[in-house]
Amino acid sequence: DTVINPEDPNVAYVAFWADGIYKSEDANADEPTWIKLEGEKETKLPSSGFRRIVLGISSSSSNFVYALMANDEGRLGTIDKFYYTDDDGRSWKKIDLPGMRYDRFYPNSIGPQGTYNINVAVDPTTPDIVYLSGVSLWKAIHNTTEGRWEIRDIGQYIHADNHAFAFNPSDPFVIYAGNDGGIYKSIDGGETWIDVINE
């Protein structure tokens, strides 16, 4: 996966399967240089135990980058690792995932099939609201006063297996989820959904 800093297109982040996340500050050069991001001490990214990684960058605060990862267990991998940096990749913080019941219970995750359906998108107006795609669709809200994350399943009433996500550029409450059932639209940040766009 690849994300580009919206304020400086020379800054880009890429994620490689089972390898990690790299950053370039001269991404538009003929031969850009890349540095693997690891973090320091207790703020490190994992060095193993994952396969697919997807990235999301905040367009309102470009120092915030999010990484959602599927583990390396089983054939399709459980989405059980969620990290973010608020200092351009120098350090990373782990966000606990709530657990999901699908064909069985998946603790501390948002479910299976992470090599198939996985995506992360940051609200364009704030780095404190993030949408996570998996079998279902989840909304993560950072309570900065209490320093905790609330993560809710908002995809229970739409089709399973979510792959893509988009915001209306002039209204962040208008969102679109792309999944195996087509395209679903919400005008209230995921509280309710319509699928007439598929017709």
HUBELFEN-V747347 format. One line per field, one symbol per residue. ss: DSSP state (A for helix, B for strand, O for the rest). phi: phi as a letter, one per 30 degrees, with the letter a starting at -180 (. if undefined). A space follows every 10 residues. Layout:
ss: ???
phi: ???
//
This chain:
ss: OBBBOOOOOO OBBBBBOOOB BBBBOOOOOO OOOOBBBOOO AAAOOOOOOB BBBBBBBOOO OOOOBBBBBB BOOOOOOOBB BBBBBOOOOO OOBBOOOOOB BOOOBBOOOO OOOOOOOOBB BBOOOOOOBB BBBOOOBBBB BBBOOOOBBB BBBOOOOOOO OBBBBBBBOO BBBBBBBBBO OBBBBBOOOO OOOBOAAAO
phi: .bbcddcbdd cbbbbcehck cbbbcbdcdd bdcbbdcbib hdcdddcaib cdbcbbbddc bddcbcbcbc dccidcicdb bbbbccbijd bbcdcdcdjb cbdadcdhac jdiddcbaab bcedcadcbb cccaecbbcc bcdddcibcc bcdccdcbdd icbbabcddc addcbbccbd cjccbbcbij dbbbbdddd
//
